[in-house]
Amino acid sequence: MFESGEFNVNPSVLQGVLAMSHGDSIFVRSDMISDPYVSNTHVSIHRVLGNLGRSETAFLVPPAAPRLEGYDINSWHMVNHAPFDGKLEDNFLGTSLHLSFTDFTLPVDVGNRGLRDTLVILLESVVSANDRGNHIGDLDINAIDDGTPYLYVECNHEDNLMEVSDENDCYEKFVCIDSWPEFFDLPTEKTGISRAHGNWQARLAAAAAGAQLGYRFAMLPHESVCLECLKSLGVSDYDFIIA
């Protein structure tokens, strides 16, 4: 195996691995640390200098069933679902992603015998989302590609038009999702637009949470957005849109 030069790990054991720690390096999947719209267009693996404070080579794997908090009916937060006004803002500034570890480790057979120390392990790791210090839930990043199919919206218009020919016709199809309580209580009659524009952590969290919940969603570009393309989306085909 690369980096170690000696361990030969069966790839079937590494399904769903999020990252690998060896020596002074952590090799992380690009979709773990970038906007979900662009993660597939750059290098697949990023090297980060650092370690987990363990002597073994550790493969970070997610829990079998990460749990989201969901909507708390006792929360004082208002669920407004305000009509969409065409403004693509970042209203999830307080959202952050965190990595922690459970107590579960599993040694990996690399063919060595007679050694007291474990050389390679699977380390159960949890990616969680917080909103201003409040726990939103544990995310399954793998669910984005493994779960319900979703749409990457690609624009072929010049200059990514920010004005549409019939503004009211476009806007009346959508309502705003500007908080996590509004996300977990999606509207039923109109399609919600999760407004986390330019915030890769919040967009990644929304994509993972949506996939875990089995929602159908569309992903708008993380930089410029064309409202003509937004207008053309079949609203009934999606539970929400990530903007």
ABEGO torsion letter per residue (X at the ends): XBGAGABBBBAAAABGBABBBBEABBBBBAAAABBAAAAAABBABBBBBEBAGBABBBBBBBBABBBBAEBBAABABBBAGBBBAGBBBBAAAABBBBBBBBABBBBBBAGBBGBABBABBBBBBBBBBBBGGBBAEBBBAAAAAABBBBBBBBBABBGGBABBABAAAAAAABBBBABAAAAABBBAABBBBBBABGBAAAAAAAAAAAAAAGBBBBBBBABBBBAAAAAABBAAABABBBX
